[in-house]
Amino acid sequence: MTYKQIKWLILMLPTLSIGAWEYLRHTLLMPYMSMEMGNFLSPLIVFGVTVIFVVKLFNRLEKIQSELNEERSQKTALQERAKMARELHDGMAQSLFLLSIKINKLGRQANLAHNPHFIKMKQTLHHIHEDTRQAINNLRSPLVETNFNWTEALLKYISEVEKEHQLQVKLNWKIDESLLSTKEKVELFACIKETLINAIKHASSKQVWMIAEEHPEGWLLTIRNQTERTSLPEASQGYGLQILKDRAAAMSCLLDVSIEHGEMCVSFCKGVLKNGRANSSAAGG
């Protein structure tokens, strides 16, 4: 039933119902019903038709309007994301590519190929370029929807990362996606992306262990990798860590990040006890 048809039905049903009642009352029921009884039943019939049919039509109309608003909102968001991706590509990505060419040219002219500071600068520039490319790809990707096969999309993304960065992700995923809300799917997917990118940057090996388990009260995701770092970055420098904290807080889950014995461990804990604390509060770590 279309939006226009529903509006006309809402307008016509009370009128048609009272018209049909008055016709039956004066042609068939007059000998059996007094005028007072007929006048008393008329508003009750209109009220009954309104409750049974018109209210349902209003609910249907509100649902259609809500779906239209949601579709309009998603379309606007996709257009904005596409615009941001295009601006990043045409602006920052192109500038970084040009800067990379100039640095390589400078290195050849000044014979800096084996200079450790020059090598570190090239690596930093490469990481920035990779982050920008990843941001562009994320913006170009469609938004996660409720009918979207989230687990399949996650496995596909991990497979692409393994191929692109020669990374081996040892995955043990045992969380049913029905356990996750739409918001948790969006935030958790972004957290996994950020953690894998950090592992690619700072890992001393090409292996990452990812374990996801359900618990009676929620779920626990743990991501581990060997690292060359000996401590977590300062608050002013740990921008990636701050992103993880913000997203964990958005999921109302506990974030724990630690480095021990050359291994970084990042865990997201929802609705279960960890280190003697429940994660019903905002993110920590």
C-alpha positions in Angstrom: 0.0 0.0 0.0 1.4 3.4 -1.0 1.9 6.4 1.1 -0.9 8.3 -0.8 -3.4 5.4 -0.5 -2.9 5.2 3.2 -3.6 9.0 3.6 -6.8 8.7 1.6 -8.0 5.7 3.6 -7.4 7.6 6.9 -9.5 10.4 5.5 -12.3 8.3 4.0 -12.8 5.4 6.5 -14.6 7.4 9.2 -16.8 9.1 6.6 -17.6 5.8 4.8 -18.3 4.0 8.1 -20.8 6.5 9.4 -22.4 6.8 5.9 -22.8 3.0 5.7 -24.2 2.9 9.3 -26.8 5.7 8.6 -27.9 4.0 5.4 -28.4 0.6 7.2 -30.1 2.3 10.1 -32.7 4.2 8.0 -33.4 1.4 5.5 -33.1 -1.9 7.4 -32.9 -1.2 11.1 -35.5 1.6 11.6 -38.3 -0.8 12.7 -36.1 -2.4 15.2 -34.1 0.5 16.7 -35.2 3.7 18.3 -33.8 7.1 17.2 -32.0 7.6 20.6 -30.3 4.2 20.3 -29.1 4.9 16.8 -27.7 8.3 17.8 -25.9 6.6 20.7 -24.4 3.9 18.5 -23.2 6.3 15.7 -20.2 7.8 17.6 -19.3 4.4 19.1 -19.1 2.9 15.5 -16.9 5.8 14.3 -14.7 5.3 17.4 -14.5 1.5 16.8 -13.6 2.0 13.2 -10.9 4.5 14.1 -9.4 2.2 16.8 -9.5 -0.9 14.6 -8.4 0.5 11.2 -7.3 4.1 11.3 -4.8 3.7 14.2 -3.2 0.8 12.3 -3.0 2.9 9.2 -1.4 5.8 11.2 1.2 3.3 12.5 1.8 2.1 9.0 2.1 5.7 7.8 4.6 6.5 10.6 6.7 3.4 9.7 6.8 4.4 6.0 7.8 7.9 7.0 10.5 6.6 9.3 11.9 4.4 6.6 11.9 7.3 4.2 13.8 9.5 6.7 16.3 6.7 7.4 16.9 6.2 3.7 17.3 9.9 3.2 19.7 10.0 6.1 21.8 7.1 4.8 21.9 8.7 1.3 23.1 12.0 2.8 25.7 10.2 4.9 27.0 8.2 1.8 27.2 11.4 -0.2 29.1 13.1 2.6 31.5 10.1 2.9 32.1 10.1 -0.8 32.8 13.8 -0.8 35.3 13.4 2.1 37.0 10.4 0.3 37.3 12.4 -2.9 38.8 15.4 -1.0 41.3 13.2 0.8 42.3 11.5 -2.4 42.6 14.7 -4.4 44.3 16.7 -1.6 46.2 14.8 1.1 46.9 11.6 -0.7 48.2 13.4 -3.8 50.3 15.7 -1.7 51.8 12.7 0.2 52.6 10.9 -3.0 54.4 14.0 -4.4 56.3 14.4 -1.1 57.4 10.8 -1.3 58.8 11.4 -4.8 60.7 14.5 -3.6 62.1 12.7 -0.6 63.3 9.8 -2.7 64.9 12.2 -5.1 66.6 14.0 -2.2 67.9 10.8 -0.8 69.5 9.8 -4.1 71.1 13.2 -4.6 72.4 13.4 -1.0 73.3 9.8 -0.8 71.1 9.2 2.2 69.9 5.7 1.3 71.6 4.2 4.4 71.1 7.1 6.8 68.9 5.8 9.8 67.2 9.1 10.2 66.3 9.3 6.5 65.1 5.7 6.6 62.9 6.4 9.6 61.5 9.5 7.9 60.6 7.4 4.8 58.9 4.8 7.0 56.9 7.4 8.8 55.8 9.0 5.5 54.8 5.5 4.2 52.7 4.9 7.3 50.9 8.2 6.9 50.3 7.4 3.3 48.9 3.9 4.3 46.7 5.5 6.9 45.3 8.0 4.4 44.6 5.2 1.9 42.9 3.2 4.6 40.7 6.1 5.6 39.7 6.7 1.9 38.8 3.0 1.6 36.7 3.1 4.8 34.9 6.2 3.6 34.1 4.6 0.2 32.8 1.4 1.9 29.0 1.2 2.5 27.7 1.7 6.0 26.9 -1.4 8.0 23.2 -2.3 7.9 21.2 -4.6 10.1 20.7 -7.1 7.4 24.3 -7.1 6.5 26.4 -10.3 7.0 28.8 -8.7 9.4 30.9 -11.8 10.2 31.4 -12.5 6.5 32.5 -8.9 5.9 34.9 -9.1 8.8 36.5 -12.3 7.5 36.7 -10.8 4.0 38.5 -7.7 5.4 41.0 -9.8 7.4 41.7 -11.9 4.3 42.4 -8.7 2.3 44.7 -7.4 5.0 46.6 -10.7 5.0 47.2 -10.5 1.2 48.0 -6.8 1.1 50.5 -6.7 4.0 51.8 -10.3 4.0 50.3 -10.7 7.5 49.1 -14.0 9.0 46.0 -13.6 11.3 45.4 -16.6 13.4 41.7 -16.2 13.9 39.4 -18.1 16.4 36.0 -16.3 16.1 33.2 -17.7 18.3 30.9 -14.7 18.7 27.5 -15.0 17.0 26.8 -11.6 15.3 23.2 -11.7 16.6 24.8 -11.0 20.0 26.0 -7.7 18.8 23.8 -4.6 18.3 24.2 -2.5 15.1 26.2 0.1 16.9 28.5 -2.5 18.4 29.1 -4.0 14.9 30.1 -0.6 13.5 32.4 0.2 16.5 33.9 -3.2 16.9 34.7 -3.5 13.2 36.5 -0.1 13.4 38.4 -1.2 16.5 39.6 -4.4 14.7 40.7 -2.3 11.7 42.6 0.2 14.0 44.3 -2.6 16.0 45.4 -4.5 12.8 46.8 -1.3 11.3 48.8 -0.7 14.5 50.0 -4.2 14.4 51.2 -3.8 10.8 53.1 -0.6 11.8 54.7 -1.7 15.0 54.8 -5.5 15.1 58.1 -7.3 15.1 56.6 -10.3 13.3 54.0 -10.9 10.7 51.6 -12.8 12.9 48.5 -11.7 14.8 46.4 -13.8 17.1 42.7 -12.9 17.3 40.4 -14.7 19.8 36.7 -13.9 20.2 34.6 -15.8 22.7 31.1 -15.6 24.0 30.4 -15.6 27.8 27.2 -16.0 29.7 26.9 -12.2 30.1 28.5 -11.0 26.9 31.7 -11.5 24.9 35.5 -11.0 25.0 37.8 -10.2 22.0 41.5 -10.4 22.4 44.1 -9.4 19.8 47.8 -10.1 20.4 50.9 -9.5 18.4 54.7 -9.3 19.0 55.9 -5.7 19.1 59.2 -3.8 19.2 57.7 -1.3 21.7 58.5 -1.7 25.4 55.7 0.6 26.7 52.5 2.3 25.6 52.8 5.7 23.9 52.2 8.9 25.9 48.7 10.3 25.9 49.7 13.1 23.6 51.1 10.7 21.0 48.8 7.7 21.4 46.1 8.9 19.0 45.3 5.4 17.8 44.9 4.3 21.4 42.6 7.2 22.1 40.4 6.2 19.1 40.1 2.7 20.6 39.2 4.1 24.0 36.5 6.3 22.5 35.0 3.5 20.5 35.1 1.1 23.4 33.3 3.7 25.5 30.7 4.0 22.7 30.1 0.2 23.1 30.0 0.5 26.9 32.7 -2.1 27.1 36.1 -2.3 28.9 39.3 -1.8 26.9 42.5 -3.2 28.2 45.9 -2.6 26.4 49.2 -3.9 27.7 52.7 -4.7 26.6 54.5 -7.6 28.3 57.5 -9.6 27.3 57.6 -8.1 23.8 53.9 -8.8 23.1 51.0 -6.3 22.8 47.6 -7.4 23.9 44.4 -5.5 23.2 41.2 -6.8 24.6 37.6 -5.6 24.5 35.3 -7.0 27.2 31.5 -6.7 27.2 29.3 -7.8 30.0 31.8 -10.2 31.6 34.2 -9.9 34.5 37.8 -9.1 33.7 40.5 -8.5 36.3 37.8 -8.5 39.0 35.8 -5.7 37.3 32.6 -5.7 35.3 32.6 -3.6 32.1 29.3 -2.0 32.5 31.2 1.3 32.8 33.0 3.2 30.1 36.2 2.1 28.6 39.4 2.1 30.7 42.9 1.0 30.1 
